[in-house]
Amino acid sequence: MTCPNCNKTFSADEALQKYLKEKEKIYREEIKVKEKLLKEKYKLNFKLTEKRI
């Protein structure tokens, strides 16, 4: 394929693979952050429950 703006030739398959790998990397990073937050929340809830008992 050829870019209509810069006339550079590129492979659509390679471009799609690169795009998907970048998205996957972003999603994996988001998952790690959310897992960390959930673990912290769980630990905090556990400590609070422990104090109540």
C-alpha positions in Angstrom: 0.0 0.0 0.0 1.0 3.6 -0.5 0.3 6.4 1.9 -1.8 9.1 0.2 -0.1 11.9 2.2 3.6 11.1 1.9 3.6 8.4 -0.9 5.6 6.1 1.4 5.0 2.4 0.6 4.1 0.1 3.6 2.6 -3.2 4.3 -0.9 -3.1 5.7 -0.3 -6.4 7.6 2.8 -5.0 9.3 1.0 -1.7 10.1 -1.9 -3.6 11.7 0.4 -5.9 13.6 2.3 -2.9 15.0 -0.9 -1.1 15.9 -2.2 -4.2 17.7 1.0 -4.8 19.6 1.0 -1.2 20.8 -2.6 -1.6 22.0 -1.8 -4.9 23.7 1.1 -3.2 25.5 -1.1 -0.4 26.7 -3.8 -2.8 27.9 -1.3 -5.0 29.7 0.0 -1.9 31.5 -3.5 -0.8 32.5 -4.2 -4.3 33.8 -1.1 -4.2 35.9 -2.1 -0.9 37.4 -5.6 -2.1 38.1 -4.3 -5.3 39.7 -2.0 -3.3 41.9 -4.9 -1.1 43.0 -7.1 -4.1 43.7 -4.4 -5.7 45.8 -3.9 -2.5 47.8 -7.7 -2.2 48.3 -7.9 -5.9 49.4 -5.1 -5.4 51.9 -6.7 -2.3 53.3 -10.1 -3.9 53.7 -8.4 -6.9 55.3 -6.6 -4.7 57.8 -9.8 -2.8 58.6 -11.8 -6.0 59.1 -9.0 -7.4 61.2 -9.1 -4.4 63.5 -12.9 -4.7 63.9 -12.5 -8.3 65.1 
